[in-house]
């Protein structure tokens, strides 16, 4: 399968976003079982379902998904996943107009560590500065207040709730639609959002360090 655009591995001080592959399966199977209490509204497989989950993500690449493993740099273990998703192009052009960041989950040991903050920083920076999008979307189940707080902490703007908008991942709601809380960052806001993410990352690390994480070359997703 070919990606709809090339994305190298993205490396920060805490996390490396690597194109998702079967090589991450063993680590992810361990991460998903650390503590599942925060996964009520999120698509997170059980350990025995990880191989099938990866296969489904690879299939979604034909619809525009570019999936990553979140690899914790302190121990080199994959501790979660994220993705670019729902690309939108300028009318009559091949240039990207907007992209969504989604399909994100983290193992319990990585939650609150700064990894999610840095992953959002890396993905938004690449989207605005390399892909030249004018908008990044984020959405979550409207009932998922933990996820909504995390999105709001990035500086993204809340745009409202779209009713019956996305598939529900809540137990017992298979095949049903959920209401989705919608957020965005537009290009004119990026400098301020980047500064906010760097400040939040420094707070989470217990440090005043604010250098820019970089991009390292890797294979396309």
C-alpha positions in Angstrom: 0.0 0.0 0.0 1.2 3.5 -0.8 0.8 6.5 1.5 -1.1 9.5 0.3 1.9 11.6 1.2 5.3 11.0 2.6 5.9 11.4 6.3 9.3 10.7 7.8 9.7 9.4 11.3 9.2 12.4 13.7 11.5 12.5 16.7 11.2 14.5 19.9 12.9 14.4 23.3 10.3 12.0 24.8 8.8 10.2 21.8 9.5 9.0 18.3 6.6 8.6 15.9 7.5 5.7 13.7 5.4 4.5 10.7 3.2 1.8 12.2 4.3 -1.8 11.4 3.8 -5.4 12.5 7.1 -5.0 14.4 5.3 -2.9 17.0 2.7 -5.6 17.8 4.4 -7.2 20.8 5.0 -3.8 22.6 1.5 -2.6 21.8 0.0 -5.9 23.1 1.7 -5.2 26.4 0.8 -1.5 26.5 -2.9 -2.1 26.0 -3.2 -4.2 29.1 -1.4 -2.0 31.6 -4.7 -0.3 32.8 -7.8 0.0 30.6 -9.9 2.2 32.8 -9.5 5.2 30.5 -10.5 3.5 27.3 -14.3 3.7 27.6 -14.8 5.7 24.4 -11.6 4.9 22.5 -10.8 2.3 19.9 -8.1 0.3 21.8 -7.7 -3.4 21.2 -7.1 -6.2 23.7 -3.7 -7.8 23.6 -5.0 -10.8 21.6 -6.6 -8.3 19.1 -3.5 -6.2 18.3 -2.6 -8.1 15.2 -6.1 -7.7 13.8 -6.1 -4.0 14.9 -2.9 -3.4 13.0 -4.3 -5.1 9.9 -7.4 -2.9 10.1 -5.2 0.2 10.4 -3.2 -0.8 7.3 -6.4 -1.3 5.4 -7.5 2.2 6.4 -4.5 3.6 4.6 -6.3 3.2 1.3 -8.8 5.7 2.7 -6.2 8.2 3.8 -4.9 7.0 7.1 -1.2 7.5 7.9 -0.7 5.6 11.2 2.2 5.8 13.6 3.5 4.0 16.7 4.4 6.2 19.6 7.8 4.9 20.7 8.9 6.0 24.1 12.5 7.1 23.8 13.5 6.3 27.3 13.2 2.5 26.7 12.5 2.2 23.0 9.1 0.6 23.5 5.9 1.3 21.5 3.4 2.6 24.0 0.5 3.7 21.8 -0.7 4.8 18.4 -1.8 7.9 16.6 -2.4 8.9 12.9 -3.1 11.5 10.3 -6.6 11.0 9.0 -9.4 12.5 6.8 -7.2 14.5 4.4 -8.9 17.3 2.5 -7.6 18.9 -0.6 -8.0 22.3 -2.2 -10.8 22.1 -4.9 -9.3 21.2 -8.2 -5.7 20.9 -6.8 -3.5 18.1 -5.3 -2.4 20.3 -2.4 -3.6 19.4 1.1 -6.0 21.9 2.7 -6.6 20.2 6.0 -5.9 17.0 7.9 -7.1 15.4 11.1 -5.0 14.0 14.0 -6.8 11.0 15.4 -6.8 7.2 16.3 -4.7 8.2 19.3 -4.3 6.0 22.4 -1.6 5.5 25.0 -0.7 2.8 27.5 -1.4 3.8 31.1 2.4 4.1 31.9 2.7 6.8 29.2 -0.3 8.8 30.1 0.5 12.2 31.7 4.2 11.8 30.8 4.3 14.5 28.1 4.4 11.9 25.3 0.9 12.8 24.0 1.7 16.5 24.2 4.9 16.1 22.3 3.3 13.8 19.7 0.6 16.5 19.0 3.4 19.1 18.8 5.3 17.0 16.2 2.3 16.2 14.2 0.9 19.7 14.1 4.4 21.1 13.2 4.8 18.8 10.3 1.2 19.4 9.1 1.6 23.2 9.2 5.2 23.7 8.3 5.9 20.8 5.8 2.5 19.8 4.5 1.4 23.4 4.5 -2.1 22.7 5.6 -4.3 25.6 6.7 -6.2 23.6 9.3 -5.7 20.6 11.7 -8.8 18.9 13.0 -9.2 17.0 16.2 -12.4 15.2 17.4 -13.5 12.9 20.1 -16.7 11.3 21.5 -18.6 14.2 23.1 -19.0 12.2 26.3 -15.2 11.7 26.6 -14.4 14.5 29.0 -10.9 13.3 29.6 -10.0 13.4 25.9 -11.8 16.8 25.5 -9.7 18.3 28.3 -6.5 16.9 26.7 -7.4 18.4 23.3 -8.4 21.8 24.9 -5.0 21.8 26.7 -3.3 21.9 23.3 -4.9 25.3 22.5 -7.2 23.9 19.9 -10.5 25.8 19.4 -13.8 24.1 20.3 -16.2 24.3 17.5 -19.2 22.4 18.8 -20.8 19.0 18.7 -21.8 17.2 15.5 -24.6 14.8 16.3 -24.5 11.2 15.0 -21.2 12.0 13.3 -18.7 9.2 13.9 -18.7 5.5 14.8 -19.0 4.8 18.5 -16.3 2.8 20.1 -18.1 2.5 23.5 -18.8 -1.0 24.7 -22.3 -2.1 23.7 -22.6 0.5 21.0 -21.2 -1.5 18.1 -22.6 -0.3 14.8 -24.1 2.9 16.3 -23.1 6.5 15.8 -21.8 8.9 18.4 -22.0 12.6 18.8 -18.5 14.1 18.2 -17.0 17.2 19.9 -15.0 19.0 17.2 -11.9 21.1 17.6 -9.4 22.7 15.2 -6.2 24.7 14.9 -5.8 27.0 11.9 -2.5 28.2 10.4 -2.9 31.7 11.7 -3.0 30.3 15.3 -0.1 27.8 14.9 2.7 30.0 16.4 0.6 30.6 19.5 -0.4 26.9 19.8 3.2 25.8 19.3 4.3 28.1 22.1 1.6 26.7 24.4 2.5 23.1 23.6 6.2 23.7 24.3 5.2 25.4 27.6 3.0 22.5 28.6 5.6 20.0 27.6 8.2 21.7 29.8 5.7 21.7 32.7 5.1 18.0 32.2 8.8 17.2 32.2 9.4 19.4 35.2 11.8 21.5 33.3 12.1 24.8 31.5 13.5 23.2 28.4 11.8 24.5 25.2 13.9 23.6 22.2 12.2 22.5 19.1 12.0 18.7 18.6 13.0 17.7 15.1 12.3 15.5 12.2 14.4 12.5 11.4 14.3 10.6 8.2 12.4 7.3 8.2 10.3 5.2 5.9 6.9 6.4 4.7 3.8 5.3 6.6 
